[in-house]
Amino acid sequence: MSGMKNLHIQYFAILREQAGVGEESLRIAVADPAALYAELAQRHPFKLRREQLKVAVNAEFSSWDRELHDGDKVVFIPPVAGG
């Protein structure tokens, strides 16, 4: 079920630049991180596809189809260039 949830979202690296913010809190009706990223990609000029990212929910790496709950903290992690 995908009722309205209060979610706290954090962005890092390129996503932070593209969103123009490091974090935001939204009241939104989405079922899982995949739906959340799709919704956020309509609000922000994200250029990365979901397949290029990792997602963490409440400080644990998560699958894209994990059910989200009111109050969850979601972090989208872009690929990191190493040297």
Secondary structure, DSSP 4 states (H G I P E B T S, - for coil): ----EEEEEEE-HHHHHHHSSSEEEEEE--SSHHHHHHHHHHHS---S-GGG-EEEETTEEE-TTPPP-TT-EEEEE------
